[in-house]
Amino acid sequence: MPNALLNKSSDVLDVVDPNTPVLIAGPTASGKSALALAIAQAQGGVIVNADASQVYDCWRVISARPSKQEVAQVPHLLYGHVDATSIYSVGHWLREVTQILTQDQRPIIVGGTGLYFNALTAGLADIPPVPDAVRSQASSTHIDDMIAGLDPETAGRIDLNNPRRVQRAWEVLAATGRGLADWQDSTPPPLLALNRCHAIAVHADKEWLNRRIIRRFDQMLEQGALDEVAAVLETYNPTLPAHQAIGVPELICYLRGKLTLDVARLDAIIATRQYAKRQRTWLRKNTTNWLEYSPHGQ
């Protein structure tokens, strides 16, 4: 599919085939969910979540899951269906998407987790589960030591600034004796190749996006984000992927009296901006042949 720059949802509808699956990837707060909803309302289909934080049942507000009103308008799948203490990986997500693709419904897959889109469109290595003992050892190992212990091919391929990616690579090498890059190079064919779908990358101007990030986090606070986080305060575990959702550690610090609300708010906004920067980097590297949608041009 040739690259094109689109500024309005109507532009997207003009080029998207109603019978073809759609992928929508973009940074947080960029309007990708609104675009997915517009496509589903105009052309039909089911919206499928591709955001790692939005799968957890404890986070509706803090993860910016679609509202109850939006969910009532068109079917939404893989949102809020996983318990926070459950292990949920890209492999779990891909297996669930596999089931969706076998059904008679056109998927509109939307989210900001680049690893999910890579697995979907490029395939996922069949890596054995990591034993609990190895995962426990990784949790007590400093990230610098984990980086030093990686094989050179994997170290050159992953984002070394992302602790979760580093830990995953270290665990795979420790558990299997093979580097993550080696596993990836023997990956089976993709579930949904790019030539079988409309792939749309949401590109957002940095300053425009930063303003939206601030506005959205303030809306989260108004809509009950503090109550949501307070509900997990007694069982909060910073090693759980669910509890690492952006905004959660910062609000936990406020609830424990370690930060003022103003400082926690600012820290959460900064963390969100940093996450958006990583997402934009992934988009630049991985979506060169996707359609480009820039909503701030409206």
Buried (B, 14 or more C-beta within 10 A) or exposed (E): BEEEEBBBBEBBBEEBEEEBBBBBBBBBBBBBBBBBBBBBBBBBBBBBBBBBBBBBBBBBBBBBBBEEEBBEEBBBBBBBBBEBEBEBBBBBBBEBBEEBBEEEBBBBBBBBBBBBBBBBBBBBBEBEEBEEEBBEBBEEBEBEEBBEBBBEEBBEBBEBEBEEBBBBBBBBBBBBEBBBBBBBEEBEEBBBEBEEBBBBBBBBEEEBBBEBBBEBBEEBBEBBBBEBBBEBEEEBEEEBBBBBBBBBBBBBBBBEEEBEEEEBBBBBBEBBBEBBEBBBBBBEEBBEEBBBBBBBEE
